[in-house]
């Protein structure tokens, strides 16, 4: 009988609670496959002689560099995640996964809600309509935290009053009829925590991380992505190394931008007007190349 492929560093993390944000966590519940499973799947199509030409690390780097997908789908992982509802709504946009979420129709939600740390409270960005800009003052950040806490506490008190059930120290009024849990939950803000089991293959997990570990992603989901990156490093170290080198810390440039780079290397003078790039593309390329432009 063939032994199941194992990743001892990941085995050491199984079931452990990895804290994220103020009340969230990630737990690795199970996994299937490792770096060996990826190269084994690739060699089914490449042929058994491939191993003598290229070792596992180089093969994985080749596969990821050239955007092969199916070998990475041979490895899967199942996570138990506790996260604020608004983070969950961003997360669920990554549809190539199996998800089973805690149901507030059947069970009471705990009095646990997310309040950002003071250094995570920032003003609205003027350039990015869905992002943050500079930090606010400490006094303002403290006031914002207090306001958010008070709002969430009042919403939870309303939730319990609507349910009229004995919970969280609430004493029900025998003269009142409670409403259904599926209705009462409607008064709770998206700062409250939910939980789910999330099972995904490695290819789609890397796509998730490429977007959610990016500096442009929202701070809160980036906190989860950073911890998942550490899990991937323990699980599939060769794949993790290739992912960092060829995806997360790499950049894609357009054909016009590549022509500009070639002109610079050749010692030619080039400006935005003659480059064929829009002003925004020119600024992005300038930021990428630094003083070269």
C-alpha positions in Angstrom: 0.0 0.0 0.0 1.4 3.4 -1.0 2.1 5.8 1.8 0.3 9.1 1.7 2.6 12.0 0.7 3.3 14.1 3.8 4.8 17.5 4.6 6.1 17.2 8.2 6.3 21.0 8.8 2.6 21.2 7.9 1.7 18.2 9.9 3.1 20.1 12.9 0.5 22.9 12.2 -2.5 20.6 11.9 -5.3 21.7 14.2 -3.3 24.6 15.7 -5.0 28.0 15.9 -3.1 30.7 14.1 -4.4 34.1 15.4 -5.4 36.8 12.8 -6.8 40.2 13.7 -8.4 40.6 17.1 -10.7 37.6 17.2 -9.9 35.7 14.0 -7.9 32.6 13.3 -6.9 30.0 10.7 -6.6 26.3 11.4 -5.2 23.7 8.9 -7.7 20.8 9.1 -6.4 18.5 6.4 -4.4 18.4 3.2 -3.7 16.2 0.2 -0.4 16.1 -1.7 2.8 18.1 -1.5 5.6 19.2 -3.9 6.1 15.5 -4.8 2.5 15.2 -5.9 2.9 18.1 -8.3 6.0 16.7 -10.0 4.5 13.2 -10.1 1.5 14.6 -11.9 3.6 16.5 -14.3 5.8 13.5 -15.1 2.8 11.4 -16.1 2.6 13.6 -19.2 6.3 14.3 -19.5 7.4 10.7 -19.2 9.4 8.9 -16.5 12.8 9.9 -18.0 12.2 13.6 -17.0 13.6 13.0 -13.5 17.1 12.5 -14.8 17.0 15.8 -16.7 15.5 18.1 -14.1 15.2 17.8 -10.4 11.9 18.4 -8.5 12.7 22.0 -7.6 13.6 23.0 -11.1 10.6 21.3 -12.6 8.2 23.1 -10.2 9.9 26.4 -11.1 9.5 25.6 -14.8 5.8 24.7 -14.3 4.9 27.8 -12.4 7.1 30.1 -14.6 5.3 28.9 -17.7 1.8 29.0 -16.0 1.0 25.3 -16.0 -2.0 24.8 -13.9 -3.2 21.1 -13.6 -0.1 19.8 -11.8 -0.8 22.3 -9.0 -4.4 21.2 -8.8 -3.3 17.8 -7.6 -2.6 19.2 -4.1 -5.5 20.5 -1.9 -5.9 22.0 1.6 -8.8 22.4 4.0 -8.8 25.4 6.3 -11.0 26.4 9.2 -11.2 30.2 9.1 -12.8 32.7 11.5 -13.1 36.1 9.9 -15.1 39.3 9.9 -18.1 39.1 7.6 -16.9 42.0 5.4 -13.6 40.0 4.8 -15.6 36.9 4.1 -17.6 38.8 1.4 -14.3 39.7 -0.3 -12.9 36.2 0.1 -15.9 34.4 -1.3 -15.3 36.1 -4.7 -12.7 33.4 -5.2 -15.2 30.8 -6.3 -13.0 27.9 -7.1 -13.3 26.4 -3.7 -15.7 24.4 -1.5 -17.1 26.4 1.4 -19.3 25.6 4.3 -20.1 28.6 6.5 -21.5 28.9 10.0 -25.2 29.6 9.8 -26.8 32.3 11.9 -30.2 30.9 10.9 -29.5 27.9 13.1 -27.1 29.2 15.8 -26.5 32.4 17.8 -23.7 34.6 16.8 -21.2 35.4 19.5 -20.5 38.9 20.7 -17.3 39.1 18.7 -16.7 41.9 16.2 -13.7 43.4 14.6 -12.3 46.7 15.7 -9.2 47.8 13.7 -6.0 48.6 15.5 -5.2 52.3 15.6 -2.5 52.0 13.0 -4.9 50.4 10.6 -7.4 53.3 10.7 -6.7 55.6 7.8 -8.5 58.1 5.6 -10.1 57.5 2.2 -7.6 57.4 -0.7 -8.2 60.2 -3.2 -6.8 58.0 -6.1 -8.1 54.6 -5.2 -11.8 54.6 -4.6 -11.7 51.3 -2.7 -8.5 51.9 -0.7 -7.0 53.8 2.2 -4.6 56.7 2.2 -2.6 58.2 5.1 -3.1 57.4 8.7 -5.4 59.6 10.8 -4.2 61.2 14.1 -4.0 59.0 17.2 -6.9 61.0 18.8 -9.1 60.5 15.8 -8.2 56.8 15.5 -9.1 56.3 19.2 -12.4 58.0 18.7 -13.1 55.9 15.6 -12.4 52.7 17.5 -14.8 53.8 20.3 -17.5 54.7 17.9 -17.2 51.4 16.1 -17.3 49.5 19.4 -20.3 51.3 20.6 -22.2 50.8 17.4 -21.5 47.0 17.4 -22.4 46.7 21.1 -25.8 48.4 20.5 -26.5 46.3 17.4 -25.8 43.1 19.4 -28.0 44.3 22.2 -30.8 44.8 19.7 -30.1 41.3 18.2 -30.6 39.7 21.7 -33.7 41.8 22.3 -35.2 40.6 19.0 -34.4 37.0 19.7 -35.6 37.2 23.3 -33.5 34.2 24.2 -31.4 33.6 27.2 -27.9 34.2 25.9 -24.8 36.3 26.6 -26.3 37.3 30.0 -29.5 38.5 28.4 -32.7 37.8 30.4 -35.7 37.2 28.1 -39.0 39.0 28.7 -41.7 36.3 29.1 -44.2 38.9 27.8 -42.4 39.2 24.4 -42.3 36.8 21.5 -38.9 36.5 20.0 -38.4 36.6 16.2 -36.6 34.0 14.1 -32.8 33.9 14.2 -32.7 34.4 10.4 -34.5 37.7 10.9 -32.8 39.0 14.0 -29.3 38.6 12.4 -30.2 41.4 9.9 -29.4 44.1 12.5 -25.8 43.0 12.9 -23.1 44.9 11.1 -20.5 43.2 8.8 -17.8 43.7 11.5 -19.1 40.6 13.3 -17.2 37.4 12.9 -18.3 34.3 10.9 -16.5 31.0 10.4 -16.2 28.5 7.6 -14.4 25.5 6.3 -12.6 26.3 3.0 -11.2 23.6 0.8 -9.2 24.6 -2.3 -6.6 23.2 -4.6 -3.1 24.7 -4.7 -3.4 26.3 -8.1 -6.5 28.4 -7.1 -5.0 29.0 -3.7 -1.9 30.6 -5.3 -4.3 32.8 -7.4 -6.0 33.9 -4.2 -2.7 34.7 -2.6 -1.4 36.6 -5.7 -4.4 39.0 -5.3 -4.9 39.1 -1.5 -1.3 39.2 -0.4 -0.7 42.1 -2.8 0.0 45.5 -1.2 -3.1 46.9 -3.0 -5.4 44.4 -1.2 -7.4 45.5 1.9 -5.3 45.3 5.1 -7.6 42.9 6.8 -7.7 40.2 4.1 -4.0 40.7 3.6 -3.5 39.7 7.3 -5.1 36.3 6.5 -3.2 36.0 3.2 0.2 36.5 5.0 -0.6 33.6 7.4 -1.7 31.4 4.5 1.6 32.1 2.8 3.4 30.7 5.8 1.2 27.7 5.6 2.0 27.2 1.9 5.7 27.6 2.7 5.5 24.7 5.3 3.3 22.6 3.0 5.0 23.0 -0.5 8.4 24.8 0.0 9.5 24.5 -3.6 6.2 25.8 -4.9 6.3 28.6 -2.4 9.7 29.6 -3.5 8.7 29.6 -7.2 5.5 31.5 -6.4 7.4 34.3 -4.6 9.9 34.6 -7.4 7.6 34.4 -10.4 4.3 35.7 -9.1 4.2 37.6 -5.9 7.4 39.5 -6.1 7.4 39.6 -10.0 5.8 42.0 -12.4 4.1 41.7 -15.7 4.7 44.4 -18.3 2.9 45.1 -21.6 4.4 44.8 -25.0 4.7 48.7 -25.3 6.3 48.8 -21.9 8.8 46.1 -22.9 9.7 48.2 -26.0 10.4 51.1 -23.7 12.7 49.0 -21.5 14.6 47.8 -24.6 15.0 51.4 -25.7 16.5 52.3 -22.3 18.8 49.3 -22.4 20.0 50.4 -25.9 20.7 53.9 -24.5 17.9 55.6 -26.4 16.0 58.5 -25.0 12.3 57.9 -24.6 9.4 60.0 -23.1 5.8 59.4 -22.4 4.5 61.0 -25.6 6.5 58.7 -27.8 6.3 55.6 -25.7 2.8 54.5 -26.7 1.9 54.3 -23.0 -0.9 56.1 -21.3 0.1 58.5 -18.6 -1.0 56.1 -15.9 1.0 53.3 -17.5 4.0 55.6 -17.8 3.8 56.4 -14.2 3.5 52.8 -13.2 6.5 51.9 -15.4 8.5 54.8 -14.0 7.8 53.6 -10.4 8.9 50.2 -11.4 12.1 51.3 -13.0 12.9 54.0 -10.6 15.2 56.7 -12.0 15.6 55.0 -15.3 12.9 57.2 -16.8 
